[in-house]
Amino acid sequence: MSAPATVPDLSAFRPDEVLLPYQKVWVADTSPLKIAEKSRRTGLTWAEAADAVLSAALSRAEGGGNHFYVGSNKEMAREFIDACALWATAFDKAAGAIEEGVLESGDKAILTFTLYFESGFKIQALSSNPANLRGMQGNVTIDEAAFHERLAEVLKAALALTMWGSKVRLISTHNGDDNLFNELIKDSRAGKKRYRVHTITLGDACQQGLYRRICQVRGVPWSAEAEAQWKANLLRDTATEEDALEEYYCKPKSGGGAYLSRALIEARMAGPEQCGPILRLARTDDFARWPENLRAVDILEWCQQQLQPHLEALNPALPHCLGEDFARSGDLTVLSVAEIGQNLHLTTRLQVELKNLPFSQQRQILWYLLDRLPRLRGVAMDARGNGQQLAEETQDKYGTELVAGVMLSETWYRENMPRFKAHFEDALITLPRDADTLADLRAIAINRRGVPRIDERTGADKSRHGDAAIALCLMVFASTLDGAPIEFTPLPDRPGEGFPSFERGCW
């Protein structure tokens, strides 16, 4: 249970001042299905009790309803119902005394705790027996879901209630990478499930005032030094670092290592007969000191000789998309072009890797591609740092509906990497068979905050930084965009020249 061992004296605050920002965000989310992966003891279940009271205290006409809490033991059930009683008092929502009861389930008698409201609705804390929810109607909270022995059956019973408009909430710390709770989160981020996912690590909670609130409740002074020491002690006192990351930073215990297995990546790779080539272009430092017009001529010749034959071979009947990871020096700029099949399968038709090219020549190559890609569906560009200018210029030229400038961040990776991985797992992507691309994809790993991203350098000489992996991930993201170029016939330069005639009926 995530409620604190002791709760603040609510009479000392306005109700809207008691909840911390991440608790308010959770309560304000009215999604029919939502999941919270959280650090231990962050008070999220306590916030859920507030939401339950607000719902149960309303009349049916106002949208009120019953609320059922499913914990894994009697102590959690009692603690939740006590928190609900406290919130009912704070919100001045009339409620009766807590009633203990017995729910018959086959040959078992299950202890329940119930709080009734004048609205006619109730909050009832039940055990984790799936049969307890049969025949009920109301919102359901499944607490510490990752630790329920029969979570699939409990969830099946709870989801049946949503047929009549009820909502289901899952709250838990993690309990291993292969746990159903974690699978639901991964599937939701990949777009396979419709749960809204909330992530609250210990760092997130403290940044939003958790330790300050703990000091307030305990009556001790807060300081940044004391907070840092408190967090360090929690992590150090846990048996292993792996356990600490799971308990406090939402990283499932067996989820370390490469995000994509070698076998899975290689299964999606194909030779040139099924997939396009990888074209690599590098220039020396002296190239940047050439006159601009000579650089432009040199790159135009390369585009015409190297890019144009492959562009002409693209299927004009199918939409295409492009993902770009930008670098000026050191790392590579990678441009990945995919054909989007009728079944939404992405086939990489062209991958361009640029090394040490000036900004203007990178723009020249990018725009050469974009001007010639058939039925361009979407473009996703790395808009961090130096890449931001090229992304903005490309948006100005082709439109923000077609071109997305992506500020790559932990939040973006957390939300989009699962979709990228799902393309590999569901065989919805084909890419060139290439050792460097394989190494880049293998460099995606779950960091200490539970987010899949690239931290290590790749390549035999460590000259890469997972560049192709980022471009491919952005390519998958670009395939989801709905933008399209506007096709039109320009007006003639002089009146009467080529202008459509009403009389000829060609307007």
Buried (B, 14 or more C-beta within 10 A) or exposed (E): BBBBEEBBEBEEEEEEEBBBEBBBBBBEBEBBBBBBBBBBBBBBBBBBBBBBBBBBBBEEEEEBBBBBBBBBEBEBBBBBBBBBBBBBBBBEBEBEEBEEEEBEBEEEEBBBBBBBBEBEBBBBBBBBBBBBBEEBBBBBBBBBBBBBEEBEBBBEBBBBBBEEEBBBBBBBBBBBBEBBBBBBBBBBBBEBBEBBBBBBBBBBBBEBBBBEBBBBBEEEEBEEEEBEEBBEEBBEEBEEEBEBBBBBBBBBBBBBEBBBEEEBBEEBBBEEEEBBBBBBBEBEEEBBEBEEEEBBEBBBEBBEEBBEEBBEEBEEEBBBBBBBBBBBEEBBBBBBBBBBBEEEBBBBBBBBBBBBBBBEBBBBBBBBBBEBBBBBBBBBBBBBEBBBEBBBBBBEBBBEBBBBBBEBEBEBBBBBBBBBBBBBBEEBBBBBBBEBBBBBBBBBBBBEBBBBBBEEBBBEEEBBBBBBBBBBBBBBBBBBBEBBBEEEEEEEEEEEEEEEEEEEEEE
